[in-house]
Amino acid sequence: MKKCIAAALAACALLSAPAHAGIVIEEVKGWSVIKEDDGCSIQMEYEGPGSTKLTFGKLEEHGIGVMVMNYNWSAKDGERYETHFALDDVVYSGIAVGTSDSIWKGFIILMEDEFEQHLSRGATLHVFLGEERIDQLSLDGSSAAISAMNRCYSGVMRE
């Protein structure tokens, strides 16, 4: 478990600070495609209570990571949280690590490779903290955005 938490913390560097380390290389159906030194991610900001930012990315050394952040949440850096991510009828559960910056607070978790396929095909992502649903996010345009992210990732791996 410590290895998984350490990997999630390392993945946090890619997913949590794209404005500082990465560059937006294109916008695809409302999603920003972000290129990093060791991977790529896609990001969408949603309106609603506290706003929500969903980031999905691939890192060369750590695999697939998902981060969900919101202005109104109270997650603490490095704390462990039981989370569930429901993509239509498929549920991914695990221990996420709290992350925050000066504005956003949320959770980051590493996912199985299959998560990408479900995210690409899914219509809605339900985010649970423990047993409580804390957000419901539309995945409109995620298929096209994931395709663009994968093209970016292939380019980073060739470099």
C-alpha positions as CSV (number, residue, x, y, z in Angstrom):
1,M,0.0,0.0,0.0
2,K,2.9,2.4,0.8
3,K,4.2,2.0,-2.8
4,C,0.7,2.8,-4.2
5,I,0.5,5.9,-2.0
6,A,4.0,7.0,-3.0
7,A,3.1,6.6,-6.7
8,A,-0.1,8.6,-6.2
9,L,1.9,11.4,-4.6
10,A,4.4,11.3,-7.5
11,A,1.5,11.3,-10.0
12,C,0.2,14.4,-8.2
13,A,3.0,16.4,-9.6
14,L,1.7,15.9,-13.2
15,L,-1.9,16.2,-12.5
16,S,-2.1,19.0,-9.9
17,A,0.1,21.7,-11.4
18,P,-0.3,21.7,-15.2
19,A,-0.2,25.5,-15.3
20,H,3.3,25.5,-13.8
21,A,4.9,22.4,-15.4
22,G,2.9,21.7,-18.5
23,I,1.5,23.5,-21.5
24,V,-1.9,23.3,-23.0
25,I,-1.4,22.0,-26.5
26,E,-5.0,22.0,-27.7
27,E,-8.6,22.2,-26.6
28,V,-10.9,19.3,-27.6
29,K,-14.6,19.5,-27.0
30,G,-14.1,21.6,-23.8
31,W,-11.2,19.6,-22.5
32,S,-7.7,21.0,-22.3
33,V,-4.9,18.6,-23.4
34,I,-1.8,19.2,-21.4
35,K,1.7,18.1,-22.3
36,E,4.3,17.4,-19.6
37,D,7.9,16.3,-19.6
38,D,6.9,12.7,-18.7
39,G,3.3,12.4,-19.8
40,C,0.1,14.1,-20.9
41,S,-3.3,14.8,-19.3
42,I,-6.7,16.1,-20.1
43,Q,-8.6,18.5,-17.9
44,M,-12.1,19.8,-17.6
45,E,-13.5,22.5,-15.3
46,Y,-17.2,22.2,-14.4
47,E,-19.5,25.0,-13.1
48,G,-21.5,24.3,-10.0
49,P,-21.2,24.5,-6.2
50,G,-17.5,25.3,-5.7
51,S,-16.7,24.4,-9.2
52,T,-14.9,21.1,-9.9
53,K,-11.8,20.3,-11.9
54,L,-11.3,16.8,-13.3
55,T,-7.9,15.8,-14.5
56,F,-7.0,12.4,-16.1
57,G,-3.5,11.7,-17.1
58,K,-0.8,9.2,-18.1
59,L,2.7,9.3,-16.6
60,E,5.6,7.3,-18.0
61,E,6.6,5.8,-14.6
62,H,3.3,5.8,-12.7
63,G,0.5,4.9,-15.1
64,I,-2.9,6.4,-15.1
65,G,-4.0,8.9,-12.5
66,V,-7.3,10.7,-11.8
67,M,-7.6,13.9,-9.8
68,V,-10.8,15.6,-8.8
69,M,-10.7,19.0,-7.0
70,N,-13.2,21.6,-5.9
71,Y,-13.0,25.0,-4.1
72,N,-15.5,23.8,-1.4
73,W,-13.9,20.5,-0.4
74,S,-11.8,20.1,2.7
75,A,-9.3,17.4,1.7
76,K,-5.9,17.7,3.3
77,D,-2.6,17.0,1.6
78,G,-1.3,13.5,2.1
79,E,-4.4,12.3,3.9
80,R,-5.9,9.0,2.8
81,Y,-9.5,8.9,1.7
82,E,-11.8,6.0,0.7
83,T,-13.2,6.8,-2.7
84,H,-15.4,5.3,-5.4
85,F,-15.6,6.5,-9.0
86,A,-18.7,5.2,-10.8
87,L,-18.6,5.4,-14.6
88,D,-22.1,4.5,-15.6
89,D,-22.4,0.9,-14.4
90,V,-18.7,0.3,-13.6
91,V,-17.3,1.3,-10.1
92,Y,-13.6,1.8,-9.3
93,S,-12.8,1.9,-5.6
94,G,-9.6,2.6,-3.7
95,I,-7.7,4.8,-1.4
96,A,-7.1,8.3,-2.8
97,V,-4.5,10.8,-1.5
98,G,-5.6,14.3,-0.6
99,T,-4.0,17.1,-2.5
100,S,-4.5,20.9,-2.6
101,D,-3.1,24.2,-3.7
102,S,-4.0,27.7,-2.7
103,I,-7.5,27.4,-4.2
104,W,-8.4,23.8,-5.0
105,K,-8.7,20.8,-2.7
106,G,-9.3,17.2,-3.8
107,F,-8.2,13.7,-4.3
108,I,-5.8,11.8,-6.6
109,I,-5.8,8.1,-7.2
110,L,-4.0,5.8,-9.6
111,M,-6.4,3.6,-11.7
112,E,-6.3,0.4,-13.6
113,D,-5.7,0.7,-17.3
114,E,-9.4,-0.3,-18.1
115,F,-10.5,3.0,-16.4
116,E,-9.4,4.9,-19.5
117,Q,-11.7,2.8,-21.8
118,H,-14.6,3.3,-19.4
119,L,-14.0,7.0,-19.1
120,S,-13.8,7.3,-22.9
121,R,-17.2,5.6,-23.3
122,G,-18.9,6.9,-20.2
123,A,-21.6,9.5,-20.0
124,T,-21.3,10.5,-16.4
125,L,-18.7,10.1,-13.6
126,H,-20.0,9.9,-10.1
127,V,-17.5,10.7,-7.4
128,F,-17.9,9.2,-3.9
129,L,-16.1,10.0,-0.7
130,G,-16.8,7.0,1.4
131,E,-20.4,6.2,0.7
132,E,-21.5,9.8,0.0
133,R,-21.7,11.0,-3.6
134,I,-19.9,14.4,-3.7
135,D,-20.1,15.1,-7.4
136,Q,-21.6,14.1,-10.7
137,L,-19.7,15.1,-13.8
138,S,-20.6,14.9,-17.5
139,L,-18.1,13.1,-19.7
140,D,-19.2,14.8,-22.9
141,G,-16.3,14.9,-25.3
142,S,-14.1,12.6,-23.2
143,S,-13.6,10.1,-26.0
144,A,-12.1,12.8,-28.4
145,A,-10.1,14.3,-25.6
146,I,-8.6,10.9,-24.6
147,S,-7.7,10.3,-28.2
148,A,-5.9,13.6,-28.3
149,M,-4.2,12.9,-25.0
150,N,-3.0,9.5,-26.3
151,R,-1.5,11.2,-29.4
152,C,0.3,13.6,-27.1
153,Y,1.5,10.8,-24.9
154,S,2.9,8.8,-27.9
155,G,4.8,12.0,-28.9
156,V,6.2,12.4,-25.4
157,M,7.3,8.7,-25.3
158,R,9.1,9.2,-28.7
159,E,11.0,12.2,-27.4
